[in-house]
Every structure is written in structure tokens, then in C-alpha cells.
Amino acid sequence: MEQSTTVSNNSHRNWVDKDSEGSVFKDKRLQQRFRKLLEQIWNGVGQTIPFACQDWANTKAAYRFLSNDKVSEKEILDGHFDATKERITTFDKGMILILQDTTEFSYASTNPDKIGRTTNLQVGRDMVGKPIVHKKCGILMHSSLAVTDNGLPLGLCAIKFWTRKQFKGANELKRHINPTRISIEEKESYRWLENLKQSTELIQQPSRCIHIGDRESDIYELFVLAKECDTHFLVRICQDRLIDDGSCTIAAAMNLITINGLHHIAIKGADGNMIEVELEIKYHRIKILPPVGVKRKKYPALRLTVIHAIEKETPIDRERIIWKLVTDLPITNTEEAIEKLHWYSLRWKIETFHKILKSGCRAESLKLRTAERLSNLIAIFCIVSWRIFWMTMIARLSPNAQPELALTKEELEVLDALPNNRPNDNIQNKTLSYYLNKVARLGGYMGRTLEPPPGNIVMWRGLSKLANLRLGFNIAMKMTCG
């Protein structure tokens, strides 16, 4: 079913203006340079800074911007966050899913101390059997992406960058101290709480927000904070917590619950073909206790809903589907439980966003030498990656929308000037889907009868080629005939 979009379009303010004008720098010239750099990177998706900037003056200005002490990812992203809030406000139907996840960017550097390290890898053993450890150089990013309940990405609402310089010796510390007794503020996992709080404050509609995370977000402090912020969460269970009077655990209680219903889903099998599997659905409202020790005295017990979705038959050629989720939302019937499963399935959208960052924008191919410069440029890439993702999804969810929703007048003229190599290229009512399919075909999309809609890969390739065509189009329009 086609989704009607309420995201407004203003021909006098293109998306670059909307997502950059809210960024406030200490120097007005930095604001102007940021806006120009964002547009240049958008027009050269996946290319190097010199390629995107085209000349030495703009290239040098870009490097100066990224290394300026007055510039940080906060100033860069503030405008995009404001634009995200505006899009959420104008999208007035349904719940807003806030997807959280962490990704890492690895780099080869001759001076890794200026960037930081992400993890240690054992790559072998020496002649005496001692492990050979390789320290991966890079930075980590924890992001929160706002999407509608049918998968349209509206923008980012929180991001945190960091390196592990300050966490040196953390593994040794775990050998002597129980991690559950360490304050959450001293752990890396505190970023989950920071993003939840920042997203809720930005959107200012906490009751509409569902914060979704994988097993890493199974943090009791997160549950308590969500209640304090009057917002909601849906996370995958990692801990088998004590419930009720402390004599039983979640897993033991759920084993006693009868199956509430069945649900059929289509998945890709080991041979690549789609198959239908049957899931057994259970749900139960449980009083969950905080962790033992100091936290038991600090935090209250919470009444939460646990959902189990387990594949009925155990497959031979793949892992069995087992989803165990917890949410603060009440569930009264199987349809509501299935709705929560659908929401959690959309968590994969943030993985797609990270893929666009690394494959489309080539964020791991950067040659910048410090973590600060890398974070600044990746922050700009985040805005570009969201826009690519948005264009891919809007073509699927609102195919009959006006093309001006996603493309400028100049881009539409260029696409109209391309040869009509498809039977339906001469149609009178040219919709958004029509034009975005032409963009995707520039990126290698074939558009055969039973082929699925274009994906992010062909879309970012097509957008990059469209930028080159626009340049040639502008040159041709300025030329005069002799």
C-alpha cells in the first residue's frame, strides 16, 4: 500500500539548506563553508575531497574547515537534527521508531595514537607460542536514526563519536571488579542512555517514540530512564533477569506460558529463495527486578512485557529464528505482539544506513590523520547517507508523489533530456517513482518486469552520475551557437 507523505517540499529551500541552516558556528564564514562542502560532497558521493571540491582553493578550504578547532560534529549535525525534528513534526501519523546501534570505522595509520584504537585482534602466535596481537586503529560511532513505522528514514536525532584511548585497561579491570557494580556513567554502554535522552529532548514528543536496540541495549538503567522521560523502548533480551520476589527468572516464567498465537513470515532460505516459516508467539507482563547489589537499592522494579517469537520447526540448513524482546508497552492480543515484532524487524534499517556510510560514502577510505578531523567528515557523510537512504525509501513508499519532493527543477530537466530507452518513458504523468527509477538506471539498475525496486547501491551510483550530467548540462546551457 502506498503511503501518503506529509513531509513538505519548498522549492526555494532545497534539502541542503534545510539540513545546514540550523548549524551555528562561532564564525559565520564557517557556516558558509559547511553549506558549500555539504553540497560538494553530495554532488560527488563516494569520491575523495579533492574530486568533490574540483580545485585546490576549495580543497584547501575543506581541509581547513575539518581541522578547525572551532568545528566539531555537534555544530555540523545540529542543523540536520533540527531538520529531523521538523520532518517528524510534519509527519503526524503513527509512531516514530528511534533505532540505535554502534559501528566502527577502521583505518591504517602510521600514527594510531592520533586516531585511537577500537579493539585488539589476535592474528597468530610467535615461535614460542605467545599470541601476536594487532591493535585496530579507528573510531566508533553510536547513532540514533528516526524512521516511521513503515520504514521511511526521517533523519538522525543523536550521534556520539569516541575512541578507546580513555578505556585502556578495561579488560584487566573486569578481572577484578564485577561489571554490574560499576556505575553506568563509567561504561561505554552509557551512550545508549545519552542518545535516548538527547533524542527525546530533540523530538519533544516522547509518547510517540519507541527506542529500539539489539542485545547490547538490554540495560536496566535504560529501562528506568525511558520511564523517567515518559518514552518507550523495545529491545532484544540478553540478560535473564530475576522477577517477582527474586525466586524465578524471565526464562523460567516464559517457559510456563502457553503459546498465544502463530505468525507466518517470509524469509530467504539457504538457497536464496523465499520460504515461509511459522513462528510461535508468547507474551507476558512481568515484574522485573533491578540487578543485585547497589543497583537493587538505587532503581525500582519495573512491570514490563516480554515477547517470545520462536520458529516452530528447527531448520537443518540455518539457525532457528529466536526473538526474545522486552518492552514497557502493554500487549493485550497477538496482533499487538506481531506489531512489536514488525517494529523490531525495522531495526535493520540502521544497519543499512551504516552500510551506505561505509560503501557509498567510503568512510573507511579517508586519509585524515586525527580522530577529530575524521569525526567531522563522517558527520557530513552521515547527512549525505541519510539523504540517499531517504530517496531510496520514498520511491517505494510514495511512488506517485510529486517529483519535486526529492529532486530539483534542474535535476528533472536533466533527466527529461536523457534518451527515452524505456517503453514508458513518454508517459504524461511523470511521478516521483518514474524519475527516481531513471536515476537508479544511471547507476546500473535494469528495471526488468519482476525486478525489485532499486536499492541504495544503484541509487548512490546514479546520483553521482546525475551530478556529472548536471555539470555538463549547465555548461551546454551557457554555450552560444555561432
N, C-alpha and C positions, 0 to 999 in steps of 0.2 A: 504494500500500500504506500502510495506517495505521501510524504509528509509535507504539509504546508509550513513554510518557514516565515517567521515574523521578524527575522533579522533584517533591519532596514538597510537600504542602499542609498548613498548620497553621491551623485556623480561628481560633485565638486570636492569631495574628500575621499580620495582613494584609500585603500586599506593601509598603505604605508603611513599616510598622515594620521589615521586613526590610532595606529599602534605605536606611534612615536611621539605625538604631540604631548602626551602626559608625562613623558620623561623629562625631569627637570635637572639640569646640570648647573654647577656653580658659574660656568661661563656660557653665555648664550651661543658663542661660536661652536662649543661642543655639541649643543643641541642641533645645530645646522649640519655639522659633520656627521653626527649619528644618523640623522634622517637620510642624508645622501648615501652613507655607507650601507644602510639597510637596503635601500633601493638598488645599489650596485650589486650587492651580494644576491639579492632576489633575481636580478637580471642575469647573473652568472652562477646559478645554482651548481654546486659541486666543483667549481673552479677555484683556483688559487686567488689570493688577494690581488696580485699584480694583474691577473687576467680579468678579474671583475672590475678593477679600477681603470685599466686600459692605459694609463700614462703614469710617469714617475711622480708627478706632483700629487695626484690623488692617492697613489700607493703610499707615498711617504706620509701624507696626511692621515691615512688609515692606520698605519703603524704607530704614529704619534698618538692618535686617539686611543688605541688599545693599550698603550703603555703609560698613559697619563694617570698620575696619582689621584686626580680628581674624578676619575671614571671608575665605576665598579658595576658588577652585574645588576645591582639594585637599581641604579639610575637607568640603566639600559632597559630593564624589564618593567619598570613602573608604568610606562605608557601602555605596554601590552596588557598588564594586569588591569588597568583602568578600562581598556577596550574590552577585555574579557567580561568585566563586570557589566558593561553596557550591553553586550550581547546576551548575557544571562538575563538581565532585566527585561529586554525586549522579547526574549523567548519565554513567554508567560505560561507555558503548558508543561505539566509533568514535573518529575523530579530531576534534579541535577546530580549526576554521579561525579564525584571527585576521586579520580584514580591516582593512587600514589605508588611509586616504585623508585628503585635506585638502579643506576647504571654506572659503569666506569669507563673512562677513556684512557687507553694505554698509549704511551709514546716511547720512542727511542731517543735518549738524550745522553750527551756526554757529561752533563752536569745535573744528575737527577735530583740533587738537593734543592734546586731552584723550582722544581715542579712538585716533588713529593712522591710517595710510593703508595700503591694500592694494596698489594699483597705480596707474600713470599711464595715462590714456586720451587718445589724440589725437582730438579731437572736430571738428576742422576746421582751417582756415587763416585768418589775418587778411588785411587788404587788401594787405599786401606779401608774402604767401605764407609767412609764418612760422607754424609749427604752433601750434595752440591746444591746450594740454594741460590736462586735467581730472584732478585727483588724487582718486581714490575714497577715501572715508573708511570705515573699518571695522576689523574684527579677523579673524584667521584661526584656524582650529581644526583640529588633526590628531588624529584619533580612531582607536582600535582596538576593533572590535566582534567579540566571540566568538560564533560560530554553530556548530551541529552540521553534520555532513557532508550533511544533507538540508535545511538552511536555517533551522532554528529558532534565533532570536537569544537567547542566554543572558545577554547583558549586555555592558557596556563594561568594558574592563580597562586602558585608558590613554587619557589626553586631554592635549593641550597647547594652550594659547591663547597668541597673541602678536600684536604689531603690528609694523610695519616702521619704527618710529622709529629703531631701532638699526641698520638696514640702509641708511640714506640714503647714496647714492653708490655702491651695489653695482654698478650697471650701468657706471659710469665705471671702477670697479676692474677689471672684466672686460676692458676695452680694453687694459689694461697688463699683466695677470698671467693666465697660463694657469690656469683654474679647477681643473684636475686637480692642480695643485701646491699648492693651498690645503688646509690641514688640514680634515678633515671636521667637526671641532668648531666651526669658524668659519663653517660654512654652515648655511642654513636646513634643508637636507636631513638634518642631524643628528637631526631629530625622528623620522625613521624608525628610527634606531638606538635612541634613547631609548625609544620606545614598544615596540620589540621586547624590550628589556631589562626594562622595567617589567612588561610582560605576562607574560614568562617567570617573573620573580620572584614575581608575584602568584599565578599558577596552580600553580607548583611541580610541573608535570608536563610538562617541556619536550619529551619524546619524543612526546607526544600532539599537540603544537601545530604547525600549518602556518601560517606568516605569509605572507599573500597581499597583493600590491600591484600597481599598474599600472606603466607605463613609468617613472614618476618614482622608483620604488623600485629601479631597476636600478643599485644602488650596491655596489661591490666590498666596501667596509667592512661593509656589511650582511651579505654572504655570510660574511665572516670572523667577525663577531660571532655569527651563528647557529651556526657550528661551535663557537665557544668556549662558548656557552650550551647546547650539546648539543640544540638545537632545529632545526626545519626551515623552509624557505621555498619559495615558488612565486611568481615574479614574471615580468612581461612584459618581454621584452628591448628595450632602447633602444640599447645600445652594441654595436657589432660588435667584440668584444674579440679580442686575439691569443691563440692557443692553442699547445699543444705546445712547439716550440722557438722560436716567435715568427715563423715564416715563413708562417703561414697564419692566417686569421680564422675566426670561428664560421660566418659566412655561406658562405664558400668551402667549408668542410668539410661543411656540411649539404647543399650542392648536389650533393655526390658520393654522398650516402646515398640508397639506394633506398627506395621507399615501403614502410613496414612493414604498413600496413593501411588500410582505409576505415572511415569512420564517418558515419552519417546523422543529421542533426539537423533539427528543425522550427523555422523562423523566420517572422517576419511579413514579408510582401512589401511592395512599394511601394504596392499597392492595399489593404493592411490585412488580406489573407487569409493564412492559414498555408500555407507551402510547405515542401517537403523538399529539403535540399541535401546534397550528398555532399562530405565532407572527406577529403583525403589526409593520412595521419598518418605522420610521421617522428619518430624519437627516436634519440639517440646520446649515449654517455658521453664527455665531452671533458675534457682537462686545460686549464683556463682560467688565463691569466696575469694578474697584477695590472697596473694601469696603469703606464706608463713613469715614469721619474724616481725621486723619493724613495720613492714607494709601492711600486715594484718591489722595493726593498731591505727595506721595512718589513713587507710582507704576503706570506704564502706563496701558491704556486699551489694551485688547488683543482680536484678532479675533480667535475664537475657534469654533470647530464643536460639536454640541450637538446631541446625538443619543438617540432615544427612541425605546425600544423594549417591547411591551406590549401584553400580551396574549389576543387574540381576544374574547374568551368566558370566563366568570367568573366561575371558578370551584366551586363545592359545598363542597368538602371534603379536600381542601387545599388552601393555599394562591395563589392569582393570580400572575403570573410572570410579574414583572415590573422592567425593567432595564433602568435606565437613566444615560447615560455616557457623559463625555466630553473629548475631545482630541484636541491637536494642529494640528493633521494631517487633511488635506483636504479630503473630500469624494465627489466623483462625480457620483456614482451609488450605487444601492442596494447591489451589490456583495462586494464592498469595505466596506459598513456598516456591512454586515454579517461577513466579515473577522475580523473587530474590535470586534464584539460580541464573535467570537471564541477566540480571544486573551484574552478577559476579562474572559471567562469561564475557562481559564487555571490558573487563579488566585488561584483556589482551590488547586493547586499543593503545594503552600506554607503551606496550612493547613495540607496537608498530611505529609509534611516534619516535622511540629511541632508534629504531631501525632506519627511519628516514634521516635522523640526525647523523648516523654513522655511515650509511651507504649513499644517501642522496647528497647531503652536505659534506660528506667525507671529513667529519670532525676529528677522526683519529689520524688524518694525514697532515695535520697542521705542524708547522716548523717553529712556532713561537717558543721562547726559551724559559718563560716563567709561568707559574700557575695563574697569576693574576691576569696576564695577557690572554692565556688560553680560556679562562673563565669568561672574560669579556667577549671574546669572539664566539664562544659556544653559546653564550646568552643571545647573541644576534642570530645565530643559527637556529636556536630554539623557536624564535618568532617565525623565521622562514619555514622551518619544518612544520610548524602548526598550520601555516597557510597552505602548504602542499597537501597536507592531510585533510584540511577542511575542503579544499577544492575537489579532492577525490571523493569524499563522502557526500558533499552537497549534490554532486551529479547523480548519485544513486538515490538519495532520499527526496530530492526535489527536481526531478528531471525536466519538468515542464515550467520551471521558474523562468523569469526573465534573465537573459544572458548578462545584463548589466550588473546582476548581483555579484558576479565573480570576475568579470573581465571589463577592461576599459574600452572606450569607444575606439581608440586606436588599435587595440588588440583585435577587436571584432572586425575592423576594416581589413587588417592583415589576413585574418582567417577567411574572410569572404573573397579575398583576392587569390587565394590558393586554388589550383586546378580542381575541378569537380570530378574526382575519380571514384565517386560512390553513387549508386543509383538514386539515393535520397538527398543528394547534396543540393538539389534545386528546389527543395520544398520551400513553401512560402513562410510558414510559421517556424522560424528557427529558434528553438528553445535553448536553455542552458545546457541540457544534455547533448544537443546537436553540436554546439561549439566546443564543449569540453572533450567530446569524442574526437573532434578534429585535432585538438591539442594533443590528445593521447596518441593519435596516429602519427603525429610528428615524432613521438618518442618510440615508435615501433609497434603500436597496438594495431592488430589486424582487423578487429571488429567483425569477425565472422558470425554467422547466424546464431550458433549456440554458445558462443564465447561469453564468459562472464564479463561484467563491467570492467573498465580499465582500472588498474591498481596504481599504487603510489609510484612504482618504479617508472612505468611508461609516462606517468603524469609529470614527474620532475624532469625526465629527459625531454618531453615535449615542451615544457615551459622554458627550459634552457634554449631550445632551438627557436621557440617563438620570440625570445628576446633578440636573437640574432636577426631574425626576419624583420622585426620592428626597426632595428637599426638600418637595415638595407632599405626598408620601406620609407623611412624618414629621409634618407639620402636621395632616393628616387624622386620624392615629392619636391625636394628643393632644387633639383636639376631643371634646367630650362632647355627646351628644344631649339636647335639652331636652324 
